[in-house]
Amino acid sequence: MTIPARKLTTAITLALISTGYISHSNAAGFALIENSASGMGNAFAGAAAVAEDASTVWFNPAGMTRLSGSQMVAAGHFVSPTADFTNNGSALLTTAPISGPDDDGGASALVPNFYYVTEIGNSTIFGIGITVPYGLSTEYSSDWVGRYTATKSEVHVININPSFASKATDKLSVGFGLNIQYIEATLANQLDSAAICQGKLVPAGVPVGVCDGAGLTAANIGNQALDSSQSLSGDSLDFGWNAGLLYDLDKDSRLGVAYRSSIKHSLTGNVDFTTNANLQGVLDAAIPSFNLFSDTGITASLELPESLSVSYYRDIDSKLAIMADITWTRWSNFQELIIVFDNPYQSASTIPENWDDSYRYSLGINYKQDDKLTYRAGIAIDRTPIGSPEDRTPRIPGDDRTWLSFGIGYNMATDMSIDIGFSHLFVDDTPINNTDASFGHTVTGTYEADVNILSAQANFKF
């Protein structure tokens, strides 16, 4: 089989684009569900049972048995979030107010997907998907009120998912996939130089007068003009698996079940410090034999969660179809993030998370006007795994989300079609009352957030 040059060029282009994304998290935790524009129109209701195009590689590989010949999908999703923070009593460890303005941590982004499916035998289908299943991007100014907790947070994940499917019986299809997953992460925040001098160096033996003489007095705790900063970055490559079943209940309805394993990443990288001159002077003069804030290597472990989806699809008649989905994600394995420094004088940093498992519920409808045009609509409720304002951080200020989605599909020719989907996410007003584990500074206030997502997808058959 020969792939036409135009379609092969599109495939290569999408594969390359998929390595350079950035995104704001739009599902529970920092998961991204934006893996199909056709599914976007239904709020991804019935995603493990619909199997209408090659994006089923991600949602349920068993669905590939419903496709004939070879298919390719190229999709992109433009995401525009807001996350406006309003301060309501953020305070230093001394209980004095933290100075600094409110800020909006949201940033617009593009999320791409690519899929290819082909028959490789009388009873076996092969597919491959390149997706962005997790992503996070929040960024604040260096002087904002929550600067000691977070200024920049990025998590980039790319997943390459070769998959196989076959018919076990006339009614039952099975599918299996391997996930080759790369993650890179960056976490940055400001450091309170006076709090470091008074709270870490003085207990280590530096005379209080040395800190005071450098202007790093107790009264200057929280003084933004004296801030230092740190930026931690690391990456990892690891593997997981996924499997799915698709069962025809009758000629008009089917049930899909899809499972994805957790993937345990061991990230390695570096931490870069920018130390205020006053603090650096104290470090150089008082304890020249070591430096608590020298650039060094780091390691961290992060387990991305397993998930299980159960989906239902039914054709009511030749024009109308309904679908539903329940998805469970095991975020409860994200209890803390521990960062270990190669510098022997730097103790490990433990960031409590205390997340719970989360659930997503969705309902959708398709209306086929004619052989060319299909209308879609859907609604979903996406529960946050973050259990309390105390466990919520400015890095991931998530809360429950309600999706309202619409879309259309248009057959341009027998071998080409397009899908367009739009979703608006209503996010509950989100309280935060988080105390950082290092110095005891507290970020208290409320986030007002929403998200708009516009998706487009081209489908090719050959």
LINPE-V533596 format. One record per residue. N is the residue number from 1. RES is the residue in three letters. NEAR is the number of other ideal C-beta (glycine too) atoms within 10 Angstrom. Layout:
n=N res=RES near=NEAR
n=N res=RES near=NEAR
This chain:
n=1 res=MET near=8
n=2 res=THR near=6
n=3 res=ILE near=16
n=4 res=PRO near=11
n=5 res=ALA near=8
n=6 res=ARG near=8
n=7 res=LYS near=19
n=8 res=LEU near=12
n=9 res=THR near=11
n=10 res=THR near=17
n=11 res=ALA near=19
n=12 res=ILE near=11
n=13 res=THR near=13
n=14 res=LEU near=21
n=15 res=ALA near=17
n=16 res=LEU near=12
n=17 res=ILE near=16
n=18 res=SER near=19
n=19 res=THR near=12
n=20 res=GLY near=10
n=21 res=TYR near=19
n=22 res=ILE near=17
n=23 res=SER near=25
n=24 res=HIS near=25
n=25 res=SER near=22
n=26 res=ASN near=25
n=27 res=ALA near=24
n=28 res=ALA near=26
n=29 res=GLY near=21
n=30 res=PHE near=25
n=31 res=ALA near=24
n=32 res=LEU near=24
n=33 res=ILE near=26
n=34 res=GLU near=29
n=35 res=ASN near=24
n=36 res=SER near=31
n=37 res=ALA near=29
n=38 res=SER near=29
n=39 res=GLY near=34
n=40 res=MET near=29
n=41 res=GLY near=29
n=42 res=ASN near=32
n=43 res=ALA near=32
n=44 res=PHE near=32
n=45 res=ALA near=29
n=46 res=GLY near=31
n=47 res=ALA near=30
n=48 res=ALA near=32
n=49 res=ALA near=31
n=50 res=VAL near=28
n=51 res=ALA near=29
n=52 res=GLU near=21
n=53 res=ASP near=27
n=54 res=ALA near=30
n=55 res=SER near=29
n=56 res=THR near=36
n=57 res=VAL near=36
n=58 res=TRP near=29
n=59 res=PHE near=27
n=60 res=ASN near=29
n=61 res=PRO near=32
n=62 res=ALA near=31
n=63 res=GLY near=34
n=64 res=MET near=29
n=65 res=THR near=22
n=66 res=ARG near=18
n=67 res=LEU near=21
n=68 res=SER near=10
n=69 res=GLY near=11
n=70 res=SER near=19
n=71 res=GLN near=22
n=72 res=MET near=22
n=73 res=VAL near=26
n=74 res=ALA near=23
n=75 res=ALA near=28
n=76 res=GLY near=19
n=77 res=HIS near=27
n=78 res=PHE near=15
n=79 res=VAL near=26
n=80 res=SER near=14
n=81 res=PRO near=23
n=82 res=THR near=17
n=83 res=ALA near=22
n=84 res=ASP near=14
n=85 res=PHE near=25
n=86 res=THR near=11
n=87 res=ASN near=18
n=88 res=ASN near=13
n=89 res=GLY near=11
n=90 res=SER near=24
n=91 res=ALA near=17
n=92 res=LEU near=19
n=93 res=LEU near=19
n=94 res=THR near=14
n=95 res=THR near=8
n=96 res=ALA near=11
n=97 res=PRO near=13
n=98 res=ILE near=23
n=99 res=SER near=15
n=100 res=GLY near=20
n=101 res=PRO near=11
n=102 res=ASP near=15
n=103 res=ASP near=21
n=104 res=ASP near=18
n=105 res=GLY near=27
n=106 res=GLY near=21
n=107 res=ALA near=17
n=108 res=SER near=14
n=109 res=ALA near=20
n=110 res=LEU near=14
n=111 res=VAL near=25
n=112 res=PRO near=22
n=113 res=ASN near=28
n=114 res=PHE near=26
n=115 res=TYR near=29
n=116 res=TYR near=23
n=117 res=VAL near=27
n=118 res=THR near=18
n=119 res=GLU near=16
n=120 res=ILE near=11
n=121 res=GLY near=8
n=122 res=ASN near=7
n=123 res=SER near=11
n=124 res=THR near=13
n=125 res=ILE near=26
n=126 res=PHE near=18
n=127 res=GLY near=27
n=128 res=ILE near=19
n=129 res=GLY near=28
n=130 res=ILE near=23
n=131 res=THR near=26
n=132 res=VAL near=23
n=133 res=PRO near=25
n=134 res=TYR near=23
n=135 res=GLY near=24
n=136 res=LEU near=23
n=137 res=SER near=23
n=138 res=THR near=24
n=139 res=GLU near=16
n=140 res=TYR near=27
n=141 res=SER near=13
n=142 res=SER near=14
n=143 res=ASP near=15
n=144 res=TRP near=26
n=145 res=VAL near=26
n=146 res=GLY near=30
n=147 res=ARG near=27
n=148 res=TYR near=27
n=149 res=THR near=27
n=150 res=ALA near=24
n=151 res=THR near=25
n=152 res=LYS near=17
n=153 res=SER near=23
n=154 res=GLU near=19
n=155 res=VAL near=21
n=156 res=HIS near=20
n=157 res=VAL near=24
n=158 res=ILE near=22
n=159 res=ASN near=24
n=160 res=ILE near=17
n=161 res=ASN near=23
n=162 res=PRO near=16
n=163 res=SER near=27
n=164 res=PHE near=17
n=165 res=ALA near=29
n=166 res=SER near=16
n=167 res=LYS near=16
n=168 res=ALA near=15
n=169 res=THR near=9
n=170 res=ASP near=7
n=171 res=LYS near=12
n=172 res=LEU near=13
n=173 res=SER near=26
n=174 res=VAL near=18
n=175 res=GLY near=26
n=176 res=PHE near=15
n=177 res=GLY near=26
n=178 res=LEU near=14
n=179 res=ASN near=22
n=180 res=ILE near=15
n=181 res=GLN near=20
n=182 res=TYR near=15
n=183 res=ILE near=20
n=184 res=GLU near=16
n=185 res=ALA near=21
n=186 res=THR near=17
n=187 res=LEU near=23
n=188 res=ALA near=21
n=189 res=ASN near=23
n=190 res=GLN near=22
n=191 res=LEU near=21
n=192 res=ASP near=29
n=193 res=SER near=28
n=194 res=ALA near=25
n=195 res=ALA near=24
n=196 res=ILE near=25
n=197 res=CYS near=29
n=198 res=GLN near=24
n=199 res=GLY near=17
n=200 res=LYS near=15
n=201 res=LEU near=21
n=202 res=VAL near=19
n=203 res=PRO near=8
n=204 res=ALA near=11
n=205 res=GLY near=8
n=206 res=VAL near=18
n=207 res=PRO near=11
n=208 res=VAL near=14
n=209 res=GLY near=9
n=210 res=VAL near=17
n=211 res=CYS near=25
n=212 res=ASP near=17
n=213 res=GLY near=14
n=214 res=ALA near=23
n=215 res=GLY near=19
n=216 res=LEU near=28
n=217 res=THR near=16
n=218 res=ALA near=15
n=219 res=ALA near=13
n=220 res=ASN near=20
n=221 res=ILE near=23
n=222 res=GLY near=23
n=223 res=ASN near=17
n=224 res=GLN near=16
n=225 res=ALA near=11
n=226 res=LEU near=23
n=227 res=ASP near=20
n=228 res=SER near=18
n=229 res=SER near=18
n=230 res=GLN near=18
n=231 res=SER near=16
n=232 res=LEU near=20
n=233 res=SER near=16
n=234 res=GLY near=22
n=235 res=ASP near=14
n=236 res=SER near=21
n=237 res=LEU near=12
n=238 res=ASP near=17
n=239 res=PHE near=11
n=240 res=GLY near=18
n=241 res=TRP near=14
n=242 res=ASN near=23
n=243 res=ALA near=17
n=244 res=GLY near=29
n=245 res=LEU near=19
n=246 res=LEU near=30
n=247 res=TYR near=17
n=248 res=ASP near=15
n=249 res=LEU near=13
n=250 res=ASP near=9
n=251 res=LYS near=7
n=252 res=ASP near=12
n=253 res=SER near=17
n=254 res=ARG near=25
n=255 res=LEU near=17
n=256 res=GLY near=28
n=257 res=VAL near=17
n=258 res=ALA near=28
n=259 res=TYR near=16
n=260 res=ARG near=23
n=261 res=SER near=15
n=262 res=SER near=12
n=263 res=ILE near=23
n=264 res=LYS near=14
n=265 res=HIS near=19
n=266 res=SER near=12
n=267 res=LEU near=19
n=268 res=THR near=12
n=269 res=GLY near=18
n=270 res=ASN near=14
n=271 res=VAL near=23
n=272 res=ASP near=13
n=273 res=PHE near=18
n=274 res=THR near=14
n=275 res=THR near=21
n=276 res=ASN near=24
n=277 res=ALA near=10
n=278 res=ASN near=19
n=279 res=LEU near=26
n=280 res=GLN near=17
n=281 res=GLY near=16
n=282 res=VAL near=22
n=283 res=LEU near=20
n=284 res=ASP near=11
n=285 res=ALA near=12
n=286 res=ALA near=17
n=287 res=ILE near=16
n=288 res=PRO near=8
n=289 res=SER near=5
n=290 res=PHE near=12
n=291 res=ASN near=17
n=292 res=LEU near=18
n=293 res=PHE near=22
n=294 res=SER near=15
n=295 res=ASP near=14
n=296 res=THR near=16
n=297 res=GLY near=13
n=298 res=ILE near=20
n=299 res=THR near=16
n=300 res=ALA near=21
n=301 res=SER near=14
n=302 res=LEU near=20
n=303 res=GLU near=15
n=304 res=LEU near=29
n=305 res=PRO near=23
n=306 res=GLU near=17
n=307 res=SER near=22
n=308 res=LEU near=14
n=309 res=SER near=24
n=310 res=VAL near=15
n=311 res=SER near=28
n=312 res=TYR near=19
n=313 res=TYR near=27
n=314 res=ARG near=17
n=315 res=ASP near=16
n=316 res=ILE near=13
n=317 res=ASP near=8
n=318 res=SER near=7
n=319 res=LYS near=13
n=320 res=LEU near=12
n=321 res=ALA near=23
n=322 res=ILE near=17
n=323 res=MET near=28
n=324 res=ALA near=18
n=325 res=ASP near=29
n=326 res=ILE near=14
n=327 res=THR near=24
n=328 res=TRP near=16
n=329 res=THR near=24
n=330 res=ARG near=18
n=331 res=TRP near=24
n=332 res=SER near=14
n=333 res=ASN near=15
n=334 res=PHE near=19
n=335 res=GLN near=11
n=336 res=GLU near=12
n=337 res=LEU near=16
n=338 res=ILE near=12
n=339 res=ILE near=19
n=340 res=VAL near=14
n=341 res=PHE near=19
n=342 res=ASP near=14
n=343 res=ASN near=16
n=344 res=PRO near=8
n=345 res=TYR near=14
n=346 res=GLN near=18
n=347 res=SER near=11
n=348 res=ALA near=11
n=349 res=SER near=18
n=350 res=THR near=12
n=351 res=ILE near=16
n=352 res=PRO near=14
n=353 res=GLU near=18
n=354 res=ASN near=14
n=355 res=TRP near=23
n=356 res=ASP near=17
n=357 res=ASP near=15
n=358 res=SER near=24
n=359 res=TYR near=14
n=360 res=ARG near=23
n=361 res=TYR near=15
n=362 res=SER near=26
n=363 res=LEU near=18
n=364 res=GLY near=26
n=365 res=ILE near=18
n=366 res=ASN near=26
n=367 res=TYR near=13
n=368 res=LYS near=16
n=369 res=GLN near=10
n=370 res=ASP near=8
n=371 res=ASP near=7
n=372 res=LYS near=12
n=373 res=LEU near=12
n=374 res=THR near=22
n=375 res=TYR near=15
n=376 res=ARG near=25
n=377 res=ALA near=17
n=378 res=GLY near=27
n=379 res=ILE near=17
n=380 res=ALA near=24
n=381 res=ILE near=14
n=382 res=ASP near=26
n=383 res=ARG near=16
n=384 res=THR near=22
n=385 res=PRO near=24
n=386 res=ILE near=26
n=387 res=GLY near=13
n=388 res=SER near=12
n=389 res=PRO near=16
n=390 res=GLU near=15
n=391 res=ASP near=17
n=392 res=ARG near=22
n=393 res=THR near=21
n=394 res=PRO near=26
n=395 res=ARG near=25
n=396 res=ILE near=21
n=397 res=PRO near=27
n=398 res=GLY near=27
n=399 res=ASP near=18
n=400 res=ASP near=15
n=401 res=ARG near=22
n=402 res=THR near=14
n=403 res=TRP near=25
n=404 res=LEU near=14
n=405 res=SER near=25
n=406 res=PHE near=17
n=407 res=GLY near=25
n=408 res=ILE near=16
n=409 res=GLY near=23
n=410 res=TYR near=12
n=411 res=ASN near=15
n=412 res=MET near=11
n=413 res=ALA near=9
n=414 res=THR near=7
n=415 res=ASP near=14
n=416 res=MET near=14
n=417 res=SER near=21
n=418 res=ILE near=15
n=419 res=ASP near=26
n=420 res=ILE near=18
n=421 res=GLY near=28
n=422 res=PHE near=17
n=423 res=SER near=28
n=424 res=HIS near=13
n=425 res=LEU near=21
n=426 res=PHE near=12
n=427 res=VAL near=22
n=428 res=ASP near=14
n=429 res=ASP near=10
n=430 res=THR near=20
n=431 res=PRO near=16
n=432 res=ILE near=25
n=433 res=ASN near=16
n=434 res=ASN near=24
n=435 res=THR near=16
n=436 res=ASP near=20
n=437 res=ALA near=12
n=438 res=SER near=19
n=439 res=PHE near=20
n=440 res=GLY near=15
n=441 res=HIS near=23
n=442 res=THR near=21
n=443 res=VAL near=28
n=444 res=THR near=18
n=445 res=GLY near=21
n=446 res=THR near=16
n=447 res=TYR near=23
n=448 res=GLU near=14
n=449 res=ALA near=24
n=450 res=ASP near=15
n=451 res=VAL near=20
n=452 res=ASN near=14
n=453 res=ILE near=23
n=454 res=LEU near=15
n=455 res=SER near=26
n=456 res=ALA near=15
n=457 res=GLN near=27
n=458 res=ALA near=18
n=459 res=ASN near=24
n=460 res=PHE near=22
n=461 res=LYS near=18
n=462 res=PHE near=14
